[in-house]
Amino acid sequence: MLKNFKVRKKLLFCFGILIILFIIMMALALSGVRRTRKMAHQLYTGPSVIMTESMGILYDINRIGRDIRTAIMTEDWDTYKEDIASYDTSLLERIQLIENSLTGEEELFRNLDASYDAMMTEKVKVTEALNVGDYKGAQEALFSNYVPAYKVFMGYAKSVSEEAKMKAEDYDEKSSAISMFTYIFLVVILIAVVITAIMLAISVTRSITAPLDELISVAKSMSEGTLNIDIDYQSEDELGELAECFRITIQNISNIIEDIS
């Protein structure tokens, strides 16, 4: 295909192909970077959030229980009630955030919400006793009603944490598989681009140097006085035109010599 191209066109064609291959390679690389960025964003807004918030639920509920017990034991409710209120707010926000982020677990969330409502109902009874300074009544309400409800909620909270961990591990496996596929795909494309570039370079180089070597040999033979020369190269490029000029020159010189003879 390159044989009949002008030398300039051959070089431009080769250069153009290399530019196109470079653009394709860069587009694929940018696509891989974009996919990696998207996966990182999904990890940040998905499994990472769920894992963090599920662990936060366990932390908040443990702090609430610990502070209530400490307040009862020290009979110092005023020191702990504001902290407990902040943990209550944090706990509810974490639950809502997880329910909005983790899909496909409606039954688990129904049980979690029901156990949360039951636990908070019993907690209100404990805090009402603490608000009036009835530490003995608060202790009875704590161990007879709140602790059992607390344990039920903790069970569902741990189930949410385990489910979040499974989701995160599954996402990590999928992300690793996609990253590996993208890496291998880019390596294959890179190899294909390099091979294509090498083949183009060899093809263009041969299309120029092969006829040029032949014409140099013809010129040397003519300088030595040899006119019985066959020029095989034929093309529509500049070298083909030069080869045709050599043929005409050889023929004209041969005719002149024949006329003189």
C-alpha positions as CSV (number, residue, x, y, z in Angstrom):
1,M,0.0,0.0,0.0
2,L,2.9,2.4,0.8
3,K,4.8,1.6,-2.3
4,N,3.1,4.1,-4.6
5,F,2.9,6.8,-2.0
6,K,5.2,9.8,-2.3
7,V,8.0,9.8,0.3
8,R,6.4,12.8,2.0
9,K,3.1,10.9,2.2
10,K,4.7,7.8,3.5
11,L,6.3,9.8,6.3
12,L,3.1,11.7,7.0
13,F,1.1,8.4,6.9
14,C,3.4,6.7,9.4
15,F,3.5,9.8,11.6
16,G,-0.4,10.1,11.5
17,I,-0.8,6.4,12.4
18,L,1.5,6.8,15.4
19,I,-0.4,9.9,16.5
20,I,-3.7,8.0,16.2
21,L,-2.3,5.1,18.2
22,F,-1.0,7.5,20.8
23,I,-4.4,9.1,21.1
24,I,-6.1,5.7,21.5
25,M,-3.6,4.7,24.1
26,M,-4.1,7.9,26.1
27,A,-7.8,7.7,25.8
28,L,-7.8,4.1,27.2
29,A,-5.4,5.2,30.0
30,L,-7.6,8.1,30.9
31,S,-10.6,5.8,30.9
32,G,-8.8,3.6,33.3
33,V,-7.9,6.5,35.5
34,R,-11.5,7.7,35.4
35,R,-12.7,4.2,36.3
36,T,-10.3,4.0,39.2
37,R,-11.4,7.5,40.4
38,K,-15.0,6.4,40.2
39,M,-14.3,3.2,42.2
40,A,-12.4,5.2,44.8
41,H,-15.4,7.6,45.1
42,Q,-17.8,4.7,45.4
43,L,-15.6,3.2,48.1
44,Y,-15.6,6.4,50.0
45,T,-19.3,6.9,49.7
46,G,-20.3,3.3,50.0
47,P,-18.6,0.4,51.8
48,S,-16.1,2.7,53.6
49,V,-19.0,4.8,55.1
50,I,-21.0,1.7,56.0
51,M,-18.0,0.1,57.8
52,T,-17.1,3.3,59.6
53,E,-20.7,4.1,60.7
54,S,-21.5,0.5,61.7
55,M,-18.5,0.5,64.0
56,G,-19.6,3.9,65.2
57,I,-23.0,2.5,66.2
58,L,-21.3,-0.1,68.4
59,Y,-19.1,2.6,69.9
60,D,-22.0,5.0,70.6
61,I,-24.3,2.3,72.2
62,N,-21.4,1.1,74.4
63,R,-20.7,4.6,75.5
64,I,-24.4,5.2,76.3
65,G,-24.6,2.1,78.4
66,R,-21.3,2.8,80.2
67,D,-22.1,6.4,81.0
68,I,-25.5,5.4,82.4
69,R,-24.0,2.7,84.6
70,T,-21.3,5.2,85.8
71,A,-23.9,7.9,86.5
72,I,-25.9,5.4,88.6
73,M,-22.9,4.1,90.5
74,T,-21.5,7.6,91.2
75,E,-25.0,9.1,91.6
76,D,-23.8,12.0,89.4
77,W,-26.3,12.2,86.5
78,D,-25.6,15.8,85.7
79,T,-22.0,15.0,84.6
80,Y,-23.0,12.4,82.0
81,K,-26.5,13.4,80.7
82,E,-25.2,15.8,78.0
83,D,-22.7,13.3,76.7
84,I,-25.3,10.6,76.6
85,A,-27.6,13.0,74.7
86,S,-24.9,13.6,72.1
87,Y,-24.3,9.8,71.7
88,D,-28.1,9.4,71.2
89,T,-28.0,11.9,68.4
90,S,-24.9,10.4,66.9
91,L,-26.4,6.9,67.1
92,L,-29.6,7.9,65.3
93,E,-27.7,9.7,62.6
94,R,-25.4,6.7,62.0
95,I,-28.4,4.3,61.7
96,Q,-30.1,6.6,59.2
97,L,-26.9,7.0,57.2
98,I,-26.3,3.3,57.0
99,E,-29.9,2.6,56.0
100,N,-29.5,5.1,53.1
101,S,-26.2,3.6,52.0
102,L,-26.7,-0.2,52.4
103,T,-29.4,-1.5,50.0
104,G,-31.1,-4.9,49.9
105,E,-31.3,-5.4,53.7
106,E,-34.8,-4.1,54.4
107,E,-35.7,-6.9,56.9
108,L,-32.5,-6.4,58.9
109,F,-33.2,-2.7,59.1
110,R,-36.8,-3.3,60.2
111,N,-35.5,-5.4,63.0
112,L,-32.8,-2.9,63.8
113,D,-35.3,0.0,63.9
114,A,-37.7,-2.0,66.0
115,S,-35.0,-3.0,68.5
116,Y,-33.7,0.6,68.6
117,D,-37.2,2.0,69.4
118,A,-37.7,-0.7,72.1
119,M,-34.2,0.1,73.6
120,M,-34.8,3.9,73.6
121,T,-38.2,3.4,75.2
122,E,-36.6,1.6,78.1
123,K,-33.8,4.2,78.2
124,V,-36.3,6.9,78.7
125,K,-37.6,5.1,81.8
126,V,-34.0,5.0,83.2
127,T,-33.3,8.7,82.4
128,E,-36.6,9.8,83.9
129,A,-35.6,8.1,87.2
130,L,-32.2,9.8,86.9
131,N,-33.7,13.2,86.3
132,V,-35.5,13.1,89.6
133,G,-32.5,11.6,91.4
134,D,-34.1,8.2,91.8
135,Y,-30.8,6.2,91.3
136,K,-32.2,3.0,92.8
137,G,-35.2,3.1,90.5
138,A,-32.9,3.9,87.6
139,Q,-30.7,0.9,88.4
140,E,-33.8,-1.4,88.6
141,A,-35.1,-0.1,85.2
142,L,-31.6,-0.4,83.8
143,F,-31.0,-4.1,84.5
144,S,-34.6,-5.3,84.3
145,N,-35.7,-3.7,81.1
146,Y,-33.0,-1.6,79.4
147,V,-30.2,-4.2,79.4
148,P,-32.3,-6.9,77.7
149,A,-33.4,-4.4,75.0
150,Y,-29.9,-3.2,74.7
151,K,-28.6,-6.7,74.0
152,V,-31.2,-7.3,71.3
153,F,-30.3,-4.0,69.6
154,M,-26.6,-4.9,69.9
155,G,-27.3,-8.2,68.2
156,Y,-28.8,-6.5,65.2
157,A,-26.2,-3.8,65.2
158,K,-23.5,-6.5,65.0
159,S,-25.4,-8.1,62.1
160,V,-25.4,-4.8,60.3
161,S,-21.6,-4.5,61.0
162,E,-21.0,-8.0,59.6
163,E,-23.1,-7.3,56.6
164,A,-21.2,-4.1,56.0
165,K,-18.0,-6.0,56.2
166,M,-19.2,-8.6,53.7
167,K,-20.2,-5.8,51.3
168,A,-16.9,-4.1,51.7
169,E,-15.0,-7.3,51.0
170,D,-17.1,-8.1,48.0
171,Y,-16.6,-4.6,46.7
172,D,-12.8,-4.9,47.3
173,E,-12.8,-8.2,45.3
174,K,-14.7,-6.6,42.4
175,S,-12.5,-3.5,42.5
176,S,-9.3,-5.7,42.4
177,A,-10.7,-7.7,39.5
178,I,-11.6,-4.6,37.5
179,S,-8.2,-3.0,38.3
180,M,-6.4,-6.1,37.1
181,F,-8.5,-6.4,34.0
182,T,-7.8,-2.7,33.2
183,Y,-4.1,-3.2,33.8
184,I,-3.8,-6.2,31.6
185,F,-5.9,-4.6,28.9
186,L,-3.7,-1.5,28.9
187,V,-0.6,-3.7,28.8
188,V,-2.0,-5.6,25.8
189,I,-2.9,-2.4,24.0
190,L,0.6,-1.0,24.7
191,I,2.2,-4.1,23.3
192,A,0.0,-3.9,20.2
193,V,0.8,-0.2,19.8
194,V,4.6,-0.8,20.1
195,I,4.4,-3.7,17.6
196,T,2.3,-1.7,15.1
197,A,4.8,1.2,15.4
198,I,7.7,-1.0,14.8
199,M,6.1,-2.7,11.8
200,L,5.2,0.8,10.4
201,A,8.8,2.0,10.9
202,I,10.2,-1.1,9.3
203,S,7.8,-0.9,6.4
204,V,8.4,2.8,5.7
205,T,12.2,2.4,6.1
206,R,12.3,-0.5,3.7
207,S,10.1,1.3,1.2
208,I,12.6,4.1,1.1
209,T,16.0,2.4,1.7
210,A,15.5,-0.6,-0.6
211,P,14.9,1.3,-3.8
212,L,17.4,3.9,-2.8
213,D,20.1,1.2,-2.4
214,E,19.2,-0.2,-5.8
215,L,19.5,3.3,-7.4
216,I,22.8,3.9,-5.7
217,S,24.1,0.6,-7.1
218,V,22.8,1.6,-10.6
219,A,24.6,5.0,-10.3
220,K,27.8,3.3,-9.3
221,S,27.6,0.9,-12.3
222,M,26.9,3.8,-14.6
223,S,29.9,5.7,-13.2
224,E,32.0,2.6,-14.0
225,G,30.8,2.6,-17.6
226,T,28.3,-0.2,-17.3
227,L,25.0,0.4,-19.2
228,N,23.6,-3.1,-19.2
229,I,21.6,-2.6,-16.1
230,D,18.2,-3.8,-15.1
231,I,16.3,-1.5,-12.7
232,D,13.6,-3.5,-11.0
233,Y,12.1,-0.8,-8.9
234,Q,8.8,0.7,-10.2
235,S,6.6,3.0,-8.3
236,E,4.7,6.3,-8.5
237,D,6.7,7.9,-5.7
238,E,9.8,10.1,-6.1
239,L,12.2,7.1,-6.1
240,G,10.1,5.5,-8.8
241,E,10.4,8.7,-10.9
242,L,14.1,8.7,-10.3
243,A,14.4,5.0,-11.3
244,E,12.5,5.9,-14.5
245,C,14.9,8.7,-15.2
246,F,17.8,6.3,-14.8
247,R,16.1,3.9,-17.3
248,I,15.6,6.8,-19.8
249,T,19.2,8.0,-19.3
250,I,20.7,4.5,-19.8
251,Q,18.5,4.0,-22.9
252,N,19.5,7.4,-24.4
253,I,23.2,6.8,-23.7
254,S,22.9,3.4,-25.3
255,N,21.3,4.9,-28.3
256,I,24.0,7.5,-28.7
257,I,26.7,4.9,-28.4
258,E,24.9,2.8,-31.0
259,D,24.6,5.7,-33.4
260,I,28.3,6.6,-33.0
261,S,29.2,3.0,-33.6
